[in-house]
């Protein structure tokens, strides 16, 4: 099974990536040997042992890409010290690969991490904050709702403007309590043997009437619940409940996650579904000839762009190191990593998405505050009430 957004998983591992590599990583270290400098760095820099090619993915969708624009890692202060990070989700371990690259580049930088679902770690931080004993310096989460929950409990500190500034306002907290580093757009994967893109409705509310009986969704999946939360914010609870009931009456099929939904579309089991955009790209990566296309709705919850984001936790004694780490997540090299390895939307203008996706400026998401996606419990209650869960 390909790596997928594991925000609903229960993957727990703790410790330093470097220490793991010290015992098992001769091959990984060898793969990095002999690399040049960064975008403008020098290969003979004593601290520079990784290059843009180490951050960039591979395959047909990545070929022919030029160098990304933006601030290079070589232009940022070195990372030095030990940082404790709660890592929510992490794209099947890919985020750890990025941390590993940074640890390899900086000999004096070490990340101790604990990994679990974003929602569980948010609850853990809230409990620790109420007890006055937060154990981590930073929280990385794969959805803004978890970041918002921590922020609303006053467990997050505001970030410096220089950390926030590279990211558009829509993808960072208005009070500076988190900043997005990778985007994930809601989309409609459709089977190209059944439809053309123009056949797919441009508003999510038209689906029960336009495509009935062969749609799929994953209501237990965190990304779907954020989408429904966005619909509640955009249209209100009554309209959202009506839409859910209409989809159920139309015979929508239920799946465990959106990777399964996207594969079912590619297999012809479904005509279309609801899923984050990158699952279609991952299907196409493993099956280039699969009959699956990607459409986007406009101006409604079906066009939500959620983010993976970074948060500085109250009480951290490593504020400067954490903020510098976040700057590295927004560097040209790290943004290229997110674009070409996880197929996420980059958060800085100088890095293009892969696979012929529209740019993030060409999408038309609803006008909502992503921090308000924190009210997932109300969404779960509604999904249970209507029988979707």
C-alpha positions as CSV (number, residue, x, y, z in Angstrom):
1,X,0.0,0.0,0.0
2,X,1.3,3.4,-0.9
3,X,2.0,6.0,1.8
4,X,-1.1,8.0,2.6
5,X,-2.1,10.7,5.0
6,X,-2.0,8.9,8.3
7,X,-3.6,11.5,10.4
8,X,-6.1,8.9,11.6
9,X,-3.4,6.4,12.3
10,X,-2.0,5.4,15.6
11,X,1.6,5.4,14.7
12,X,3.7,6.2,17.8
13,X,7.4,6.3,17.7
14,X,9.7,8.4,19.8
15,X,13.3,9.4,19.6
16,X,15.9,11.0,17.5
17,X,16.1,10.2,13.8
18,X,19.8,10.6,14.0
19,X,20.2,8.0,16.7
20,X,18.1,5.6,14.6
21,X,20.4,6.2,11.7
22,X,23.4,5.6,13.8
23,X,22.4,2.1,14.4
24,X,20.8,1.2,11.1
25,X,21.5,3.9,8.5
26,X,24.8,3.1,6.7
27,X,22.9,2.8,3.5
28,X,21.0,6.0,4.0
29,X,24.2,7.9,4.8
30,X,25.8,6.5,1.7
31,X,23.0,7.7,-0.4
32,X,23.7,11.2,0.7
33,X,27.4,11.0,0.2
34,X,29.0,13.0,-2.6
35,X,26.2,15.5,-3.0
36,X,26.8,19.1,-3.9
37,X,25.7,22.2,-2.1
38,X,22.3,23.8,-1.9
39,X,20.8,26.1,-4.6
40,X,23.6,28.6,-4.1
41,X,25.8,26.7,-1.6
42,X,29.2,25.3,-2.1
43,X,29.9,21.5,-2.2
44,X,33.0,22.1,-0.1
45,X,31.1,23.7,2.8
46,X,32.0,21.6,5.8
47,X,28.4,21.6,7.1
48,X,26.8,21.1,3.7
49,X,26.4,17.5,2.8
50,X,23.0,17.4,1.0
51,X,21.7,19.1,-2.1
52,X,18.5,20.1,-3.9
53,X,18.4,16.6,-5.6
54,X,18.2,15.0,-2.1
55,X,15.1,17.0,-1.4
56,X,13.5,16.5,-4.8
57,X,11.4,13.4,-5.6
58,X,11.7,11.5,-8.9
59,X,9.5,10.1,-11.7
60,X,7.8,11.5,-14.8
61,X,5.8,14.2,-12.9
62,X,9.0,15.6,-11.4
63,X,11.2,15.6,-14.6
64,X,12.0,18.8,-16.4
65,X,11.5,21.0,-13.3
66,X,13.8,23.9,-13.0
67,X,15.3,25.2,-9.7
68,X,12.7,26.5,-7.3
69,X,12.7,30.1,-6.3
70,X,12.6,31.3,-2.7
71,X,15.0,31.5,0.2
72,X,17.6,28.7,0.0
73,X,18.6,26.9,3.1
74,X,22.1,28.2,2.5
75,X,20.8,31.7,3.2
76,X,19.4,30.8,6.6
77,X,21.2,30.6,9.9
78,X,22.5,27.1,10.7
79,X,20.3,24.9,12.8
80,X,22.1,24.0,16.1
81,X,20.7,22.4,19.2
82,X,18.2,19.8,20.2
83,X,14.5,20.3,19.4
84,X,11.6,18.2,20.7
85,X,8.7,17.9,18.2
86,X,5.3,16.4,18.3
87,X,4.7,15.1,14.8
88,X,1.0,14.7,13.9
89,X,0.7,12.4,10.9
90,X,3.6,13.0,8.6
91,X,2.7,11.5,5.2
92,X,3.6,7.9,6.1
93,X,7.0,8.9,7.4
94,X,8.0,11.3,4.7
95,X,8.2,14.2,7.1
96,X,10.8,12.3,9.0
97,X,12.8,12.0,5.8
98,X,12.9,15.8,5.6
99,X,13.9,16.1,9.2
100,X,16.6,13.5,8.5
101,X,18.0,15.6,5.7
102,X,18.2,18.6,7.9
103,X,19.9,16.6,10.6
104,X,22.4,15.3,8.1
105,X,23.1,18.8,6.9
106,X,23.6,20.2,10.4
107,X,25.9,18.2,12.6
108,X,24.8,20.0,15.7
109,X,21.1,19.7,15.0
110,X,19.0,16.9,16.5
111,X,15.2,16.3,16.6
112,X,13.6,14.2,19.2
113,X,10.1,13.4,18.1
114,X,6.9,11.7,19.1
115,X,4.6,10.7,16.3
116,X,0.8,10.1,16.5
117,X,-2.3,11.3,14.9
118,X,-2.6,15.1,14.8
119,X,-5.9,15.1,16.8
120,X,-4.4,12.9,19.5
121,X,-1.3,15.0,19.8
122,X,-3.4,18.1,20.0
123,X,-5.4,16.6,22.9
124,X,-2.1,15.6,24.5
125,X,-0.7,19.1,24.2
126,X,-3.9,20.6,25.7
127,X,-3.8,18.2,28.6
128,X,-0.1,19.0,29.2
129,X,-0.7,22.7,29.0
130,X,-3.5,22.6,31.5
131,X,-1.1,20.7,33.9
132,X,1.6,23.3,33.2
133,X,3.9,20.6,31.8
134,X,4.1,20.8,28.0
135,X,6.9,18.4,27.0
136,X,7.6,19.5,23.4
137,X,8.9,22.7,21.7
138,X,6.9,22.4,18.5
139,X,3.9,20.8,17.0
140,X,3.7,19.8,13.3
141,X,0.2,18.7,12.3
142,X,-1.4,17.7,9.0
143,X,-4.5,19.8,9.5
144,X,-5.2,23.3,10.6
145,X,-8.0,22.1,12.9
146,X,-5.6,20.4,15.3
147,X,-3.4,23.5,15.3
148,X,-6.5,25.6,15.9
149,X,-7.5,23.5,18.9
150,X,-4.1,24.0,20.5
151,X,-4.2,27.7,19.7
152,X,-7.6,28.2,21.2
153,X,-6.3,26.6,24.5
154,X,-3.6,29.3,24.6
155,X,-1.0,26.5,24.4
156,X,0.7,28.1,21.4
157,X,3.0,31.1,21.2
158,X,2.9,33.7,18.4
159,X,5.6,33.4,15.7
160,X,7.8,36.2,14.5
161,X,6.7,38.1,11.4
162,X,9.7,36.9,9.5
163,X,8.6,33.3,9.9
164,X,5.0,34.1,8.8
165,X,5.7,36.5,6.0
166,X,6.5,34.1,3.2
167,X,3.1,32.4,3.5
168,X,-0.1,34.0,2.2
169,X,-2.5,35.2,4.9
170,X,-5.1,32.5,4.1
171,X,-2.6,29.8,5.1
172,X,-1.4,31.1,8.5
173,X,-3.2,32.0,11.7
174,X,-4.3,35.6,12.0
175,X,-2.7,35.8,15.4
176,X,0.5,34.1,14.3
177,X,0.0,31.0,16.3
178,X,0.7,28.6,13.4
179,X,2.0,28.8,9.9
180,X,1.2,26.4,7.0
181,X,4.1,24.7,5.2
182,X,2.2,22.4,2.8
183,X,-1.3,22.6,1.3
184,X,-3.9,20.0,0.6
185,X,-6.8,20.8,-1.6
186,X,-10.1,19.1,-1.6
187,X,-10.9,17.7,-5.0
188,X,-13.1,15.3,-7.0
189,X,-11.3,12.3,-8.5
190,X,-13.4,11.0,-11.4
191,X,-13.2,8.1,-13.7
192,X,-12.2,9.4,-17.2
193,X,-14.0,6.4,-18.9
194,X,-17.2,7.8,-17.4
195,X,-16.8,11.5,-17.4
196,X,-14.9,14.5,-18.7
197,X,-13.9,17.2,-16.4
198,X,-16.7,19.4,-17.6
199,X,-19.3,16.8,-16.5
200,X,-18.2,17.3,-12.9
201,X,-20.3,19.8,-11.0
202,X,-18.6,23.0,-10.1
203,X,-20.3,23.2,-6.7
204,X,-20.3,20.4,-4.1
205,X,-24.0,21.0,-3.4
206,X,-25.0,19.8,-7.0
207,X,-23.5,16.3,-6.5
208,X,-26.5,14.5,-5.0
209,X,-28.6,15.5,-8.1
210,X,-25.9,15.3,-10.8
211,X,-23.9,12.2,-9.8
212,X,-25.9,9.7,-7.8
213,X,-25.3,6.2,-6.8
214,X,-21.7,5.9,-7.8
215,X,-19.9,8.3,-5.5
216,X,-17.5,7.4,-2.7
217,X,-16.3,9.1,0.5
218,X,-14.4,8.3,3.7
219,X,-16.4,9.9,6.6
220,X,-14.2,8.5,9.3
221,X,-11.1,10.1,7.7
222,X,-9.8,13.4,9.2
223,X,-9.6,15.2,5.9
224,X,-13.2,14.5,5.1
225,X,-14.2,15.7,8.6
226,X,-12.4,18.9,8.0
227,X,-14.2,19.3,4.7
228,X,-17.6,18.9,6.5
229,X,-16.5,21.3,9.2
230,X,-15.7,23.8,6.5
231,X,-19.2,23.3,5.0
232,X,-20.7,23.9,8.4
233,X,-18.7,27.2,8.7
234,X,-19.6,28.2,5.1
235,X,-23.3,27.1,4.9
236,X,-24.4,26.4,8.4
237,X,-25.4,23.2,10.2
238,X,-28.9,22.8,8.7
239,X,-27.6,23.0,5.1
240,X,-24.8,20.7,5.8
241,X,-27.0,18.1,7.4
242,X,-29.4,18.3,4.4
243,X,-26.4,17.8,2.0
244,X,-25.2,14.7,4.0
245,X,-28.6,13.2,4.0
246,X,-29.0,13.8,0.3
247,X,-25.7,12.1,-0.4
248,X,-26.7,9.1,1.7
249,X,-30.1,8.9,0.0
250,X,-28.3,8.9,-3.4
251,X,-26.3,5.8,-2.3
252,X,-22.8,7.2,-1.7
253,X,-20.4,4.3,-0.9
254,X,-18.2,4.4,2.3
255,X,-14.5,3.7,2.4
256,X,-11.9,3.7,5.2
257,X,-9.8,6.5,3.8
258,X,-9.4,8.6,0.7
259,X,-6.6,6.6,-0.8
260,X,-9.1,3.7,-1.0
261,X,-11.7,6.1,-2.6
262,X,-9.2,7.3,-5.2
263,X,-8.2,3.7,-6.1
264,X,-11.8,2.7,-6.4
265,X,-12.4,5.5,-8.9
266,X,-9.3,4.4,-10.9
267,X,-10.6,0.8,-10.8
268,X,-14.0,1.7,-12.1
269,X,-15.8,0.7,-8.9
270,X,-16.9,4.4,-8.5
271,X,-17.6,7.1,-11.1
272,X,-16.2,9.8,-8.7
273,X,-15.4,10.5,-5.1
274,X,-14.3,13.1,-2.6
275,X,-10.6,13.2,-1.6
276,X,-7.6,15.3,-1.1
277,X,-5.9,16.1,-4.4
278,X,-2.7,14.3,-3.9
279,X,-4.3,10.8,-3.8
280,X,-5.0,11.0,-7.5
281,X,-1.4,11.9,-8.2
282,X,-0.2,9.0,-6.1
283,X,-2.5,6.7,-8.1
284,X,-1.1,8.1,-11.3
285,X,2.4,7.6,-10.1
286,X,1.9,3.9,-9.4
287,X,-0.4,3.4,-12.4
288,X,0.3,6.1,-15.1
289,X,-2.5,4.8,-17.4
290,X,-5.2,4.6,-14.8
291,X,-8.4,6.3,-16.0
292,X,-8.6,8.9,-13.2
293,X,-8.8,12.6,-13.5
294,X,-9.1,15.4,-11.0
295,X,-11.7,18.2,-10.8
296,X,-12.1,21.1,-8.3
297,X,-15.3,22.8,-7.2
298,X,-15.3,26.6,-6.7
299,X,-16.0,28.8,-3.7
300,X,-17.4,26.1,-1.4
301,X,-16.2,23.6,1.1
302,X,-15.5,21.2,-1.7
303,X,-12.7,23.6,-2.7
304,X,-11.2,23.8,0.8
305,X,-7.4,24.1,1.0
306,X,-6.3,22.8,4.3
307,X,-2.6,22.9,5.5
308,X,0.0,21.0,7.3
309,X,1.4,23.6,9.7
310,X,3.9,24.3,12.4
311,X,3.3,25.7,15.8
312,X,5.6,26.9,18.6
313,X,4.4,25.7,22.0
314,X,4.0,27.9,25.0
315,X,6.8,27.3,27.5
316,X,9.4,26.2,25.0
317,X,13.0,27.2,25.9
318,X,14.1,26.8,22.3
319,X,12.1,29.6,20.7
320,X,14.9,30.7,18.3
321,X,15.8,27.2,17.2
322,X,12.1,26.3,16.7
323,X,11.5,29.4,14.6
324,X,14.6,28.8,12.5
325,X,13.5,25.2,12.0
326,X,10.1,26.6,10.7
327,X,12.1,28.9,8.3
328,X,13.8,25.8,7.0
329,X,10.4,24.2,6.4
330,X,9.6,27.2,4.2
331,X,12.9,27.2,2.3
332,X,13.0,26.6,-1.4
333,X,14.5,23.1,-0.9
334,X,11.9,22.0,1.7
335,X,9.0,23.3,-0.3
336,X,10.4,21.4,-3.3
337,X,10.4,18.3,-1.0
338,X,6.7,18.8,-0.2
339,X,5.8,19.5,-3.8
340,X,7.6,16.5,-5.4
341,X,7.6,13.9,-2.7
342,X,4.2,14.3,-1.0
343,X,2.5,16.1,-4.0
344,X,1.3,18.8,-1.6
345,X,0.8,22.4,-2.6
346,X,3.9,24.5,-1.8
347,X,3.2,27.5,0.5
348,X,5.7,29.9,-1.1
349,X,5.1,31.5,-4.5
350,X,8.4,30.4,-6.1
351,X,7.7,26.6,-6.1
352,X,5.2,25.1,-8.5
353,X,3.0,22.1,-7.8
354,X,3.5,19.0,-9.8
355,X,1.3,17.0,-12.2
356,X,-0.3,19.8,-14.1
357,X,-2.2,21.0,-11.0
358,X,-3.6,24.5,-11.1
359,X,-1.5,26.8,-9.0
360,X,-2.8,27.6,-5.5
361,X,-3.7,31.1,-6.7
362,X,-6.0,29.5,-9.4
363,X,-8.0,27.6,-6.8
364,X,-11.1,29.1,-5.4
365,X,-11.4,28.0,-1.7
366,X,-14.2,29.2,0.6
367,X,-13.5,32.3,2.6
368,X,-13.1,30.8,6.1
369,X,-10.6,31.0,8.9
370,X,-8.8,27.7,8.9
371,X,-8.2,28.0,12.7
372,X,-12.0,27.5,13.0
373,X,-11.7,24.0,11.6
374,X,-10.9,23.0,15.2
375,X,-14.6,22.2,15.9
376,X,-14.3,18.6,14.6
377,X,-16.3,17.2,17.5
378,X,-19.4,18.9,16.3
379,X,-18.9,17.5,12.8
380,X,-18.4,13.9,14.2
381,X,-21.7,14.3,16.1
382,X,-23.4,15.4,13.0
383,X,-22.0,12.5,10.9
384,X,-23.2,10.1,13.6
385,X,-26.6,11.7,13.7
386,X,-27.2,11.3,10.0
387,X,-25.8,7.7,10.0
388,X,-22.6,8.4,8.0
389,X,-20.5,7.1,10.9
